[in-house]
Structures are given as structure tokens and as C-alpha cells.
């Protein structure tokens, strides 16, 4: 088998080596940007993060604005008909997909600078006992909760040693080139295989930081609650230094306000089980206010082989492909359902036409008794067959028509609708 592999490689080459060669120019860009940043002040380094956030925001601003306007149009027009609402929501869905595409485009553009910012931040945390910057409101807020952050006048000092899940941490890690390659691969949705001790946790900081700049949230999924808590506290200062919020959902009870707030953070750590069950609970929520997760944007799964294959079947059931792939039962049934609906609509239209003819005397107050009975029955059949028919709804607004419908319905309703089968024939 080894001989066969060698022969194949001699003809087609090594896939991993080809992938690395394709990514090397980007790594070179990251290193070049990093060299420039070495001369920057700490404030300038943080300003770069804010600049990239603005770049991303402005890149999708026209689409985001249109989405808000369409939603406002629906909210401020309670009498809008169903078809118009559906058309607007379809447009919103399409625009949302366009936003996702645009975000991917702009993230590829800022990737070299973003990765360089993270690497330079890691270098400064490694080479200094404290990193001082001009204090922001967020720094002051963090200083109340985090003992390694102190405020002196208008300056904030970030100590480069802190506690992570009960373990003292003295930051001494700087990203190697191979870790930059791993970060690019993860950002592009690929599986990155790394051995124990090669710095998977550090690699993840690169794509996590990049995607967190969008403000749409990043999930980092781990295999157990200890790792979730440890990694969130271990890596948090690197992100918080640049104004990004970090939380761990495993610190809070399910469906609590605290967990809901954790999901609103820029970076959210947690276990696969908690993410999965929160997703299931959200699917059973009856009101938007009961949801804990927001729209999914970007996620990294640590120990992916263990999480999705060895131990946890739930995520596969939630997010995996259906057994028949694109062969969906919906596609087979939709034409039949459409034919049934069209036939039903045609029949109810005939009932409505007959009802209008029979009940035409309602307008002058002289309808025959037989016309009232037969016309009322046709009207009831039209209503039971397609109650949201626009023509029916309009007709029911005419004088005396709705009263005749209710009168006819009350005739067939007694004794648990014992006579209703006659109307449904």
C-alpha cells in the first residue's frame, strides 16, 4: 500500500502539500502586515480592530438597511394581506443570503490584517508583564469583573497572567506559520488535523477573532464543560483586549437570561450537548422572546471526530444531511398537493358563485326561503373549503351575508356537528 501511495504521489502529488502551497501567499501577507504592526502603539493596534469592524459593517450596510426597512414595512402595516407579507419576507430571506455572501467576501479581504493583529497581540502579551492602553468604557466594565485588568486614570492595564478555570495562566504563546495555515483552513470551513500539543486552542483564536468582527457571533464547541470554561477564560483576554465580548454558556442554566446574554456575545464557548439542546429547545419555543440562540453565523468544533462521530449522535441528527440527500419527499408530494389545492379552490369558487346567485335578494330584503337555505349552504361549503379565499372574505363584508353564514352554520353545528357531514358532501 505504501508503494502504491508513493506511485500515486509521484503522478498527482500530495494533497496536503498542494493546499499548503496555495495558502502560503496569504501567510506571507500576514507576516508582512505583522512586521508593520510591530512599530505601532497598543492603541493603534486596537484601533485597527475597530477599523476592520467598520469596514465589514459598511460593506454590508446597504443590504442590512434594506432588510430593516422591509421588516419595518411589515410591522407598521398590520392590515397587509398574507401574499404581500410573504413576498416581503421572501425578499428578506434572499437579502440575508446576500449578506452572508458579502461577509465572506469582505472577511477574505481583511483576513491578513486580522490574523496579524491577533499574532501581534499574542506577541505583546508574551513579551510584557502588562499591556497598557487608553481605557474604554468596555475596559472599565471588565475591570470590575476581571482582577487582571486595572484602571489608572485614563489608562487600562492588561496583566498577561490570569486565572483560567482555577489554573494560573502566564501567557507565552505566539502563532507559528503552520498555525496561521490552520487558522485559514478553519475559517474556510475545512477540517484541520493537529496533534495534541500543537496548539489547537491557539489556532482557533485566529478565525474566531476574524469572524467575531462581524458582530454576528461565533460559537466554539468543545467536548466537555471543563474545556469550555477553561478555554473561554484562557483565550478571553486576547479577544477582550480588542473590545470583543466572551462568555461560556455552560456557566449558566438553560433558558436563563444569563445564557441568552452569553449567546449575544461576540464569542461564545460551550459543549456540544448544551449547544445542541439549546437548539432543540429553541425549535419548540412558542414566542420569539423565549429563544436563547440568535441566527447562526460561524462555529468551530474542537475534537470534531469525537464530538460528531465517536460520542455524540445528537449533532448529526440535528445538522446532518438526510439519508437520501437531495431526493426529498417534499418534492414528490408538492405537485400532488398543488393539484389538490387547485381542485379545492375551483370547487369552493363554484360554491361561492352559487351562493351569490341564491343570496342576491339579501340586498333588497326579499330573498326566498329556499334561496336562503340553499344559498346559505353553498356559502358554508365555500367557507369550510377555503376560509381565506379573498373573494369570500370580501363577500362576507356585504350586508347580511356573514349573518346568513353564521345562521346556516348554527343549523348544522348542534350535537357535536352531527349534521355537518351533510354540508361537507
Secondary structure as GFF3:
##gff-version 3
##sequence-region A 1 425
A	DSSP	alpha_helix	2	12	.	.	.	ID=ss1
A	DSSP	alpha_helix	15	37	.	.	.	ID=ss2
A	DSSP	alpha_helix	42	75	.	.	.	ID=ss3
A	DSSP	alpha_helix	82	127	.	.	.	ID=ss4
A	DSSP	beta_strand	130	134	.	.	.	ID=ss5
A	DSSP	alpha_helix	137	145	.	.	.	ID=ss6
A	DSSP	beta_strand	149	152	.	.	.	ID=ss7
A	DSSP	beta_strand	155	159	.	.	.	ID=ss8
A	DSSP	beta_strand	161	164	.	.	.	ID=ss9
A	DSSP	beta_strand	167	170	.	.	.	ID=ss10
A	DSSP	alpha_helix	177	187	.	.	.	ID=ss11
A	DSSP	alpha_helix	200	212	.	.	.	ID=ss12
A	DSSP	beta_strand	218	222	.	.	.	ID=ss13
A	DSSP	alpha_helix	225	240	.	.	.	ID=ss14
A	DSSP	beta_strand	246	248	.	.	.	ID=ss15
A	DSSP	three_ten_helix	249	251	.	.	.	ID=ss16
A	DSSP	alpha_helix	257	263	.	.	.	ID=ss17
A	DSSP	beta_strand	267	271	.	.	.	ID=ss18
A	DSSP	alpha_helix	272	283	.	.	.	ID=ss19
A	DSSP	three_ten_helix	288	290	.	.	.	ID=ss20
A	DSSP	beta_strand	298	301	.	.	.	ID=ss21
A	DSSP	alpha_helix	304	305	.	.	.	ID=ss22
A	DSSP	pi_helix	306	311	.	.	.	ID=ss23
A	DSSP	alpha_helix	314	319	.	.	.	ID=ss24
A	DSSP	alpha_helix	329	358	.	.	.	ID=ss25
A	DSSP	three_ten_helix	360	363	.	.	.	ID=ss26
A	DSSP	alpha_helix	369	385	.	.	.	ID=ss27
A	DSSP	alpha_helix	390	396	.	.	.	ID=ss28
A	DSSP	alpha_helix	401	417	.	.	.	ID=ss29
A	DSSP	alpha_helix	420	423	.	.	.	ID=ss30
###
